[in-house]
Each structure stands twice: as C-alpha cells, then as structure tokens.
Amino acid sequence: TTPHILSGGALFPRIITYSCGYFFRGHTGVDRLIGLTWSRRTLPGGWERSPPFRLRAPSLDSFTMAPPGTDPRVTSSIDWCEKNFEVFHMIAEFWNTVSNIGFVLAGLGGIYAARRFHFEFRYQFMFFLVIVIGCGSAAFHGTLQHLQQQSDETPMVWAMAWWTYLLLFPTYENRPWFKRFMVPSLVVYSIAFAVTHFYHRFTVGFQVHFAGLVAVDLVLLYHMHYKRCEEAQARWLAKMYVASIAVGTFFWLTDLHLCDYMDELPLGNPQGHAWWHVVMSFNTYLGPAFLMYMRAKQQRRRPVVRYAARFFPYIAQDPPQQQQQQQQQQQQQQQQQQQQDEQPVAAVKLLKNCHDSDDLSDDSGLGSGADVALAAAGGGGGGFHSSGNGVSVAGGAVEQRRRAI
C-alpha cells in the first residue's frame, strides 16, 4: 500500500476501488465500466490508478465480442433471429424485449398469492427471482450487450438452484445436514457460476448446464411430489408445467436453428424467442404453485386450486389461526371420544368387583355396593333389596347387568 491510497476521507471506497481494480486488471470492459485506466507502477502487482476518478457509461468498444460481419453494436455472444433495431431504433430486439413482461406479471401475481394465503417466504423469494429474470432478459434483448447478457442468463441459474431447494425442502427439512449446508452450498454455487460465466462466456456450456438442471429437477418433481399427489386439479398444474417446458423449448430451438426459414414465411417471422418468453413466464408460475399446493397439503391446511378471471390459477389454503382452531377442535373431539369409550369399561370393572366381593354375603353391604355399581353403570338401584331374601335377587341382577354391559 502507498500513502496516497490511505489519504482522504473516503478510505473505504478507495480500498474497494483498488481491490476490484487489482483483480479485474486488464479486463477492458470492467476498466471502462468503472471509469479507470491503469499504468504499471507502484501498487502490489504493479498497478496504480491514474486520476482523476469518475464514473461514466461503458462505450461500445468496451467489449470485443461481435463476430466478424455482424452488427458492431452487438457485443453479446449470441444474437437471436429477430432483426436488430428494426421496430424501434433504441431497442435491439423489440418483441424479445417486451415479451418479458410476462415474467414480471407472473412474479408479482405469485408474490401476492403467497402473501395473501400465508405461504412461507421461500415461495415468495422464488417469485422474486422470476421478476429478476424478466428484468434481466429485457435488458439483454434490448441492448444485446455482454454485461446485460449476464443479467439474463445468471439469474436463470440462480432460480433453478432455488427451485431445487424448494423441491428438496419438504422431504429433508428436518435433516440437520440440510438445514446447515443446503442454502450456503447454493449461495457458493451461484456466485461461482456468475463469476465463471462472466469471464469464460461459454454460450453452449451454459445452455447444456441449464438443460441439465431442468432435467434433474423434473425427476425430483415426479418422484418427490407428483407421485404423492392424488387431486386432479393439482396434478393438472404439474402436467401443464411439464407441457409448457416442451412447448417453450420448441419455440426456442426453431428461433435459434431455423431462422432463415422463419424469415421466408408468408406472414413473416413468428418471433419464436418471444413466444418462448410468454410460455416460460407461465411455466415459472405453475411450478411453484404446484409445490405450494403440496406444501399446504403436507401441513393439513386444506389447499384448493382457484382461478382468477377463470384463467389464472392460484392456491388458497386455511390461514394459520384457523388451522390452529381446527386442530384444537379435533383434539377436543378426540378427548371426548376417549372419555366415552372409557366409561363402559370402568363400569364393568366396578360391577365385577362388587359381584366378586366377600361383602355380597352381607345384605346391607350388598345393597349399597350394588346400588353404587349400578349408578356408575348408568342404571338404577331399584332392582336391589338390602334385607331378607333380596340377597339372591340382588346377586342375580348384578350378574345380568354385568353381562349386559
């Protein structure tokens, strides 16, 4: 460290600036993004900031990713079938950009339903990631820049990681290893992917990686949740979730590999990637909705699939207070039933003790003991006599009453 680094009031921003500059040195895009230029002089590793420090927007030559013969304004590693800057001069891919509104609407609707019916925060966070995907995708397709491309693809992997956590949670929520290591492992994995993907820019590798995550989560969804679901409406949500993946993948592949044929269609390019956004926005809502239904069923909160405007499904369940009241009522009913079952057993035992007692030879003892026994059994003492020949009659009545009970 040199004295001029530690001088001045903004010590912490200076340290952060130099640390980032040291690790990102030589990366032209990051240098232009934070507004710094570098010269090999005094800092550790031979790097030093050349004043003055100021923030400015990155220029078009910050990244050199545009393949030869393509639009020089495009710095992303992939360019979709829609023609660039055709509909609106400030938006690179107009339809691919505006179609992301579906992700935002699906995420907002999911958060509203989860909060209204008191679902856990993990489901609300899943819908928040859906909104992040929509905003990042709109930024990417609106600019076709490398940095905005990361804001599209990286949240997709983060959302799949959290989706895996939701799939595993109901089964392993009580396991110590799951509580301690699952979330930290997902955080480390997400950060590692973001950094690696930013530097290596593996387009095909990202696509294969994402497809592998989807395949693994489909297996988990089927074995851990769908096989345990018996309600037709809930199973329909899961089926539509899988069907939307198939339909969306079809649109995605045709837009990517059949672009020349799409442009020659009589009605023009159908904009397959935009339809991929529309279908997958519905997909990102159906999957968490199905898991919310299974979670409410696991907690015995009587979930029901309802529809807003006869189209938009959502999961309704009993609130926690009502659930507690129902549990208390069930416990009271069980206690009352147990008491009713125990009364005849106690009466039979008491009658048997009175009948087999040595005090049956005593008239007065027999009468009083039998009367108490019959009273406990729900009968009267009118059939007993405490004197004379009533002993044999009382003994026979006790035996008949005991056998009847």
Disulfide bonds with the S-S distance in Angstrom:
Cys81-Cys259 2.14
